[in-house]
Amino acid sequence: MNIEWLQTFVETVRTSSITKAATNLHLTQPAVSMQLQNLERTLDSELLIRSNKGVQMTDAGRVLFSYAQSFITLADNLRQDLDNLKNDTREVLSIGTCSPIGQYALPCALYMFKQKYPQVGVRVQNMTTAEVVERLRDHSIDLGFIEGGIDKPGLHEKVILQSDLVAIVPPDDGDGVQSAGAKDLAATPLILATDHCALGSLADLSMTMQPAIEMDGLEAVKSAVASGHGFSVVPYFTVKKELYSGMLKKADVAGLDQQCTYSAVWRQAETSSPALDYFIHFLQENGHEVFC
């Protein structure tokens, strides 16, 4: 798959405009349109709905968007690692992260980190919190990002982000669901990402329902909710764009005042790689402000 097409797709979605994407990418508008058409032809799927008001993602477009940034990051890492080999520099930081941080918060931090430390290559893999701990212990990764905290010997942790949980409903849902108690939503199908902190928070609300659908990834959850298949509870930072654009709406659920906490985790060691030292210093210097 052509990485330039993916970059054009991501920029078009980000700006909601083919014209603005062309300007930002220093391409002509026909060139952007051609790349988007080639991508749709390659995937045999309509990805964007074009109108005079801009562009909107289709369901297939939302699925691609959830993968596109990872593909682009992997391509960037590949180029960086090859450049490192040519320049005989092998500073590479390997990161394992829970999906919400990897998809929605980490890209901004990595962009700023690379601006300051261009010589350091970065590899990022999405995984569960349990997998992060396991990979840290077997030295498969240098740094992890997890939901919640952890109390394990031999590991350092630093809270990097706290986000309110919000209930999300389809944009065309009636006004009645905009302010609701847990019981009011009992008959509405609940859609959640697997291995997610919202599961425990809903239990704290004494919601008697079992999740109607558990999906592997928040993009799939958001797509299902936007299509009218149910409601969900997610960290605010993962849906702020959709709430602003009107693709989703927030339901004010009485008693839903919990937060999700996310932490950076790394091994305690007398010596560590320069790449990890650079990133820890970067976190300590900038704090949570570097995350999207």
C-alpha positions, 0 to 999 in steps of 0.5 A, spaced: 500 500 500 502 506 498 504 510 504 503 517 500 496 515 499 495 514 506 498 520 508 494 524 504 488 520 506 489 522 514 491 529 512 484 530 508 480 527 514 484 531 519 482 538 515 475 535 513 477 538 506 481 536 500 483 543 498 486 544 505 489 537 505 492 539 498 495 546 501 498 542 507 501 537 503 504 542 497 500 538 492 495 540 487 487 539 488 487 534 482 493 530 485 490 529 492 483 527 489 487 522 484 491 519 490 484 518 494 481 515 488 487 510 487 486 508 495 479 507 494 480 503 488 486 499 491 481 497 497 475 496 493 471 501 498 468 508 498 472 511 504 470 519 504 463 522 502 465 528 498 460 534 499 460 542 498 461 542 506 467 538 505 469 530 506 466 525 511 469 518 513 464 512 511 464 506 515 470 503 511 474 510 512 473 510 519 476 503 519 482 505 515 483 511 519 484 507 525 490 503 522 493 509 517 497 512 522 500 506 525 502 504 518 505 511 517 509 511 523 511 504 521 514 507 515 517 513 518 520 508 523 523 503 517 526 509 514 529 512 520 532 505 522 535 504 515 538 511 515 541 509 522 544 503 519 547 508 514 550 513 519 552 507 524 547 510 529 543 505 532 539 509 538 532 506 537 526 506 543 521 500 543 515 502 546 509 498 547 502 501 549 495 500 550 491 502 544 487 509 547 494 512 548 497 509 542 492 512 537 490 518 540 495 521 545 502 518 543 503 521 536 503 528 538 508 526 544 513 522 539 512 528 534 515 533 539 520 528 541 523 527 534 524 534 533 528 534 539 532 528 538 532 526 531 537 521 531 533 516 536 528 511 532 522 509 535 518 503 534 511 503 537 506 497 538 499 496 541 498 491 546 494 490 553 497 492 559 499 485 561 503 484 555 506 491 556 508 488 563 511 482 560 514 485 554 518 490 559 520 484 563 523 480 558 526 486 555 522 486 548 520 493 549 524 499 553 518 503 555 510 502 556 504 506 557 498 502 560 491 504 563 491 505 571 497 504 575 502 498 577 505 496 583 510 491 580 517 490 583 523 492 578 518 497 575 518 505 575 511 508 573 509 516 572 502 518 571 502 522 564 494 523 563 488 523 566 481 523 562 474 524 564 469 518 562 464 520 557 457 517 555 457 517 547 450 516 543 449 517 536 448 524 533 441 523 531 439 521 538 433 524 541 434 529 546 431 525 552 438 521 552 442 527 553 441 527 561 440 520 564 441 515 569 444 509 569 437 505 569 435 510 563 440 506 559 439 499 561 435 498 555 440 501 550 445 496 547 452 497 550 458 497 546 465 497 549 472 496 547 475 490 550 480 490 556 478 497 558 477 501 564 470 503 562 468 496 564 470 497 572 467 504 572 460 502 569 460 496 575 461 502 580 455 505 577 451 498 578 449 498 571 446 491 571 447 490 563 452 486 560 456 489 554 451 487 548 458 488 544 465 488 545 469 490 540 477 490 539 478 497 538 475 504 540 475 506 532 470 500 531 466 502 538 465 509 535 463 507 528 458 502 531 455 508 536 455 513 530 451 508 526 446 508 531 447 501 534 448 503 542 451 507 546 458 507 550 463 510 555 470 512 553 475 517 555 474 524 553 480 525 549 479 519 545 472 522 542 473 530 543 474 530 535 467 527 534 464 531 539 466 537 536 464 535 529 457 532 531 459 525 529 457 523 536 454 526 542 455 526 549 450 523 554 450 526 561 449 520 565 448 521 573 454 518 577 459 518 571 464 522 574 470 517 574 476 518 570 481 513 566 488 514 568 494 512 564 501 511 566 508 511 563 512 504 565 519 502 565 524 498 568 528 500 574 536 499 572 543 501 574 544 502 566 539 504 561 539 505 553 540 513 551 534 513 547 530 511 554 534 516 558 532 521 552 525 520 553 524 520 560 528 526 561 523 529 555 517 526 559 519 530 566 521 536 562 514 537 558 509 533 562 502 531 560 502 537 555 506 533 550 500 528 549 494 530 544 
